Every structure is written in structure tokens, then in C-alpha cells.
Amino acid sequence: MSQCAHRRVAVPSLRAAHLAAIVPLLLWLTACGGAPESATDESGLPARIRADAATLREAALRSDVGYETLARLCDEHGHRLSGSERLERAIDWMAGELRSMGFQNVRKEPVQVPVWIRGDESLTLLEPMELEVPMLGLGMSVGTPSGGLTGEVVVVEDFDELEALSVSDVSGRIVLFDAPYRGYGRTVPYRTQGAIAAAQRGAVAALVRSIGPPGLRTPHTGTMRYRDDTPRIPAAAIATEDSDMIARLADSGNRVVVRLQMSARNEPDGLSHNLVAEVVGRETPEEVVVIGGHLDSWDVGTGAQDDGVGCLIAVDAARLMLETGLIPRRTVRIVLWTNEENGLRGARAYRDAHTDELDRHVAAIESDSGNGLVQGFRFDFRPAVMGFDSAEDGGEAFEAGRDRMMAVTRDIADLLATTGADSVFAAGSGADVGPLAARGVPALGLHHDTSEYFVIHHTEADTFDKIDLTDMQKNTAAMAVMAYVLAEMEGTLRP
Amino acid sequence: MSQCAHRRVAVPSLRAAHLAAIVPLLLWLTACGGAPESATDESGLPARIRADAATLREAALRSDVGYETLARLCDEHGHRLSGSERLERAIDWMAGELRSMGFQNVRKEPVQVPVWIRGDESLTLLEPMELEVPMLGLGMSVGTPSGGLTGEVVVVEDFDELEALSVSDVSGRIVLFDAPYRGYGRTVPYRTQGAIAAAQRGAVAALVRSIGPPGLRTPHTGTMRYRDDTPRIPAAAIATEDSDMIARLADSGNRVVVRLQMSARNEPDGLSHNLVAEVVGRETPEEVVVIGGHLDSWDVGTGAQDDGVGCLIAVDAARLMLETGLIPRRTVRIVLWTNEENGLRGARAYRDAHTDELDRHVAAIESDSGNGLVQGFRFDFRPAVMGFDSAEDGGEAFEAGRDRMMAVTRDIADLLATTGADSVFAAGSGADVGPLAARGVPALGLHHDTSEYFVIHHTEADTFDKIDLTDMQKNTAAMAVMAYVLAEMEGTLRP
């Protein structure tokens, strides 16, 4: 076991001390005697921390507390759209569970959230034949007039194809964005911004091919946006199968006419809550490692993988510290955010309510991409961590800071090599920790296999049975080890 | 190429000639010089027939006519429950397609069919929380009173567990058959007979875990039965996920209450049709090889794999005989049956309308298990083929007749070895050819990989996109070769 210890160099003004900011990395590397890529055997972590981490890891691999609690969350509370009473009931129930588990400072922090109500909805193909088409209105969409909107469908594959049409080609019609799925990030703009683009061409409604791989005629909902300078037209998702079918019909010269009926509506903001609980640090409780997920979900399925499981991964990771008596020197704070899905108000409210202590947030870790086999961590090291406005401002100092975060994160992830969670990517963290990252908090996300995730994402199929216990235990082990070591080690991820 | 020729021995009275019935097999085996298992290279088929079969096989592997016609059937006509106007419109459209393809004697044969109408339906979990549960009423089920039926759920895994309950445990409640899927044949009795068993114990409704592997919260419909001496209670299927959830809730001591609402109703029988078309035989047109599938479907999805694809496999197989000019000596008759799903009235009506010529039906081949990779043929050789009431009556003669059918079928299937369709199983044929088999017609079914079939079977996901062109071409090649050779070879499958 290496005797390498963490060193920190105080840097009163980071902006004025680009070179000084490189020092911690150099010290870390020198003390540890290895490049970050090969630091496996010469870790900078003391033997005691490594042993504690192993204890937590093995306890996580045996625990079914998170799994069983998730079953009750999903089965007894169902889906949990923010702005609904359902979510508030689930938050209250979860607060009771957290108290029963022995956490301290269990509290709800108020958040004003949008209130969107789906209401009745349907899509009926009228020409060339009558057929009910499975659909899900997009979150935040306005409804149609009662009785619905009837219109001919104009099929486009992408925004360019829509742009190439004249307003008279589109005006009064319904645009279907039949965009092939090319990964979530690349394809989701058709869902978020399709209604804007369609309205700009005069369309009366927008339909979107569901953002995900083909399922079993399974539409995927999700949030969408409007612009103040563009008419607000209703928008809904249809399954890949029906998008294919309508495209085939149009391609073969059929006039395709549908009736879209949605009684969706947006109401004034309502009161929701972030739920917070702590393992209070034994030496410097004012320093905080945040871990969590979002307790709200879409109003379909039961929000098991998105993101009930992320919440329970964080909860059980922290609970295992209580169970094993491994209370770290810093506070580990569970935050179960509200309104991730349609507003991110919970994440912003947490940031605003805790502005005064953000410089004592040593890290924030989120799990919000399901429960696939954990492969390691993604991290999000922004210029703000070092007091810069941009990476260019930071120059080499920024690069050095990021390299150090990579090196330290890899050293910790190496403790998870037996579960395969030892890869680290500089590739983003999570939506709810994003506002913290933007204010200078080093942010991480669990990195999972997501090959099954986007088949189920935002569909009725997001239910508890999709959660594999062994995968959840490995995810919990990864969260527990990363959170514990960051809360216990001498230095932090900050330069 | 072997010069082995087919031999037939006329057997005036089969019942009186058990030994004589063995002769054809012995002749076939002697002439071919091999046991049926190893007859690959010493086929009893003349070189010309083998060459014709190869021509048809290769033409099928290039054809997309069946595939494109299936797309139009599904996309422009949708699902096709028998008793509906939708099916009759699809039959009329298909009749026009068959005439355009050049078939002779295209005609509709009337069939009286049940008329079942699904109507509105819903299932709502009320306790321990409120949640809409995806469901599909079972075909032929009665509806609930308007406003629905509310009751506590009693969960059982099998009929024995239900039998072990007292009437007072079940009376006034709703039974959920949460029977794990152990293959279609073993599990489907819970769907077909669950309502009877539940009603016998005093239940007011029956819910059934969908008969199939887990999908994406996808309920599977299908037919069910009542008994005259038992109250007719409504019955519906729920997805495996929700069956799991309700079982978990009940196991953990929750009282589970649901409201089932179904406006399903059975109306007086209506008029439907079998659709028939022919490639008239060039020498003995009165001898017939029937090939087909059923054009009706459940009222969900668009009936692509069950059984639109079976219909188009048969249609394109026969069309390729017209296209290549390979008109066999006997007639190849396409039959697209109606009402396979909820009554089998089409199959019985065909049998009754053609009673006088059934002894000149040399074979009947159905494709009704989807479009998975074709592996060969299943066959159904019943005692009636040889004039016996049972296999015991037939004794060794029956065994010999069946062995001969196996040997001949294998010789023909060997012509499909390059597409992998050269396996033959004595394992049943198809529902629609069953009534013909019972009257003495040698019956076959295409044998496919069904590993994906039962995920989609009777669900909203049974849509055209699930059909793979290459697989369909291979299935069509198998149907074309088997039908052509049986219609062209000197002997038949009958002893």
C-alpha cells in the first residue's frame, strides 16, 4: 500500500495564479510517482481509506435495502410528476424512510415548480384508414381545442427538410418529425424544439418520432419548449413503428390525415420540495459531498430507472456509512431533487438556497442514467471550479486542474476495479448537479451501460421490474466508495 | 441427381389392409436406398422437379412482392378482427390484388362469424395507490356493468392455488392469474379458461398475466371461453410488469383494490369470408394442394406477423409459379381464412364447403407462427389420413404411413437446405388446416424461430416493421418449394 498522502496548496487568488494552480497536480503526481493513466498501484490514498472503501463496497454488494425501498417507492407511489400531489406524498413517505434509516437533518426545501397536467389525449389516423395510434403528449405542451385538431401530415426527417418547405406547404398542417434515432443527445432537439420549428412554418401541431430505439410500439414522452415569438402549438410523440408507417404511407403517395386531441394544460406554479438528509461529518461537517438523484418522474410508468433508482443508489450508499460506522470527516448530504424532468427548478433552487456554502461543497455526484452495469464515472470540471470564466481564461492552469481531477477520480475508481467501475471519462455529470458545476463545484455522474436505458426512458415501461438487483448493488458500491473517499480524504477534487 | 421415382400403391380399403399400408414406405425407402434421416443425396425426386424447385426457391429469395403487399395490407387496412367491416374491406382489397397478380378462380366463400366488440376499457389500481394500468380485454369477454366493477384482487399462480381457496376467500373478488410464462401451450389455459375457474369460486372478474415473455408493459389479448353452467364474468389481460407489481403488493400485505371497466359486448353472428384463389393444375386440376394463412387478426396492432405475413407468404409462393411459368400438374389453392383468432369458423366452413373434394386434397400447408427464421416444416399426420379412428386402430400401418410422410417431406425440405429450412418435425401443423387434417388431409406448417414471436403476439406491437424481408423471402421459398413439389410429384403424402 502506498504511503502517498494528499497535499494541498492554498491559492488565495486563482485568477492571478495560473501557474500556482498546476502545483497540486505536480505534487500529486510526484508524490504518487505515476502518470494519472497508470496510478493504479501507486494510489495517493492511505491504506485506511482504501480498507474503509473496501468495507463499504462489499457491504453494498450485499445490500438489498435500496432495492426493496425502490420497490415500495414505485409500487406504492407510482409515477411522480413534479407539481402533482403524488410526488409530494412520495417525498413525505421518503422523508419518513430516511429518518427511519437514521439520517440526520432530514428536511424538505421548498421549490416552486411548473404544473403541467396531461389530461385526456388521443391520436387517430383518419386517412388512408381509421386507426387509433398510441401516443404521448409532450410535457409542457398546450392542448388542442376540445374535439381535437384535424390536419394533413407533412413528414420531414430533419429540420433542414422542414426549412426547405414553403410556408404554404406546411401552413394549417401537422408536421411529423420522423428523425431516425442517432443517440439521445443528437436526436432530442426534435422533441424539445420541434414545435417551435413547425409553428414557424405555420403548422398547427407537431408530432415527433419517439426519441429512442424501436420498442414495442412504445411512445416516449419528455419535455418540450416554446418561444415567446412563435405560436404555441400542441406536440406529441408517437412510437417509431407509427412514425415509420406514416412515412411509408406518405412516401407511397397517400394523403395522411390525423386527428390529434389533447386536453393538456399548464397551470400556475405549485409548491414542491427537494428532500435533503445527511450523514454529518465527524471533523469538518461544514464541508459537504452532495450525492443524489431526482425523485420526480414523468407521469408514465413508475419512474423506476428515471430516476427512482438513482435516488435509492444514493440513499443506500449513505445508509451503508451509518450501518458500517464509517462516518467520514466531511458531511455526506443526500439531495433528492424535484422537477428535473420539466424545468430543473429543484437543481436551481438547491443552488440558490445553498449559495453561501457552495465553496465548501467539495463535490456533487448524481446518478441519473438508469441502472445499467456500472462502468465508472463521468466528471464535469468547469472553469468556475478555478474561478475562471472559460477554459481559455484558465489556460494551462485549467488543464492542470482538470488533469488532477481525472487523476484523483481514477485513483478512487480503482477501488472499484473488482466491480468493473474503474473507468473515468471527462464527459459531463448530471442535470441536477449542473447548476452546482457552473458555480464551481466539481461534479460527477455514475457512468452506466445505457444500451437498454433509452428503450424504456420516459415510457410506460419504466417500472420496477426493469431494475436488476446485482446491477443496483454495483451502482451503490460505486456511489458509496466515491462519496466516502471524497468526504474522507485529506485533499479534495478542487485544485 | 438420383433417378428414384415416386411409386404409389392403390389401397382400396385401408382399414382392411394394415400391412399393405406399409408397402409405400418400403418401396420409397428401397427405391431411394436410404433411411429417411439420411435421404439427402438419394432423394426420390426427379431431376426436373428438383431443378424447378431450385428456380422457385431462388426467385422467392429475390422477391419483395409479398413484403410490399403486406406493407399495404397493414398500413392501409390496419387490424382486421373478424366480424368487423375493416376485415371485409381488407378481404375485398386483397381479392383485387390476387386478380391483378393473375390468379384464377378468385372468390370469397361466406362464413358466419362471431361479432365481438371491445369498446372502451380501463383498469385502475385504487389501493394501495391510484394508478392507471395498461390492459386489454380478452376476446369474447362480456363487459362490466357501466361504471365498472370494483373489487379486491386475489392473486394465484395457478389453478391449483385457486382450487385450494374457499369460495369465501374469492367470492365477490377479482382473481389475478399471475402464472409465470412456461411456453405458449402450457400457459395459455389461464387465458382461455381462467374466467371459468374464477367464476366457479365466486369471483366477479378475472385478470390474467399476459401470455408471453416480458415486453415493454405490453398486454396481450387473445380469446377466452365461457361454460354454460358457470357465470360469465369479464376477463382482461395485464402486462407481466403489472402482474408482478400486484403480486409484490399482495405479498407484502397490501390490500389491492382495482376498478375494471369494459364495455365489451358480443353481438349476433355476422358475415365474413374465406378468400380463395388458384393456380389451376395443368394435368389433374381436381387434385389440390391448399396453402394459406388467416387474414383476420386481433383488433390491436396491424396483424402483421399474426397472420398477415402467413397470408402473403402463401400468396407470393403461388404467384412465383405464375411468374416463372412453373404450373404444377395439380392445383395450388390459396386459402386466406377468416376468424382463426376467435372461433376458427373459417377453417370449419372451408372444410364443410369442400367436403366432397377433401379426398382430392393432397396436402394443406399453413404459415401461422410469424416470420422468424424458417427452419423447416411441422407436419400433422392423423389416423384419418389412412381411414382409422385412432393411431391404435392403425397400428403398424399408421406408423408406416407417418414414417413415409416424414421421409417424403424431408426429401422435399432437403431442397431448402441452402436456406436452412430442411428440418422436419412431427409436431402439428396449424389451426386452420387442423379441420382438414382431422378429415384425412396430410397437413403441414412452416416451422420458424418463434423466440421473438410471442413477445409481440396479440399486442399493439404486431406491426409491419417487425417483418424482416430476408426472413420473409426464406419463408416464401420454403412454402413455394413444398407446395410446388407436392403439386407436381408423382405420388402424394398419402400412403
HADDOCK unambig.tbl for C-alpha pairs under 7 A between the chains (distance, minus, plus):
assign (segid A and resid 75 and name CA) (segid B and resid 245 and name CA) 6.35 0.50 0.50
assign (segid A and resid 76 and name CA) (segid B and resid 128 and name CA) 6.12 0.50 0.50
assign (segid A and resid 76 and name CA) (segid B and resid 129 and name CA) 5.92 0.50 0.50
assign (segid A and resid 77 and name CA) (segid B and resid 129 and name CA) 6.25 0.50 0.50
assign (segid A and resid 78 and name CA) (segid B and resid 131 and name CA) 6.78 0.50 0.50
assign (segid A and resid 128 and name CA) (segid B and resid 76 and name CA) 6.10 0.50 0.50
assign (segid A and resid 129 and name CA) (segid B and resid 76 and name CA) 5.92 0.50 0.50
assign (segid A and resid 129 and name CA) (segid B and resid 77 and name CA) 6.23 0.50 0.50
assign (segid A and resid 131 and name CA) (segid B and resid 78 and name CA) 6.76 0.50 0.50
assign (segid A and resid 216 and name CA) (segid B and resid 216 and name CA) 6.26 0.50 0.50
assign (segid A and resid 216 and name CA) (segid B and resid 461 and name CA) 4.91 0.50 0.50
assign (segid A and resid 217 and name CA) (segid B and resid 460 and name CA) 6.60 0.50 0.50
assign (segid A and resid 217 and name CA) (segid B and resid 461 and name CA) 4.99 0.50 0.50
assign (segid A and resid 241 and name CA) (segid B and resid 465 and name CA) 6.33 0.50 0.50
assign (segid A and resid 245 and name CA) (segid B and resid 75 and name CA) 6.32 0.50 0.50
assign (segid A and resid 249 and name CA) (segid B and resid 75 and name CA) 6.98 0.50 0.50
assign (segid A and resid 460 and name CA) (segid B and resid 217 and name CA) 6.61 0.50 0.50
assign (segid A and resid 461 and name CA) (segid B and resid 216 and name CA) 4.93 0.50 0.50
assign (segid A and resid 461 and name CA) (segid B and resid 217 and name CA) 5.00 0.50 0.50
assign (segid A and resid 465 and name CA) (segid B and resid 241 and name CA) 6.35 0.50 0.50
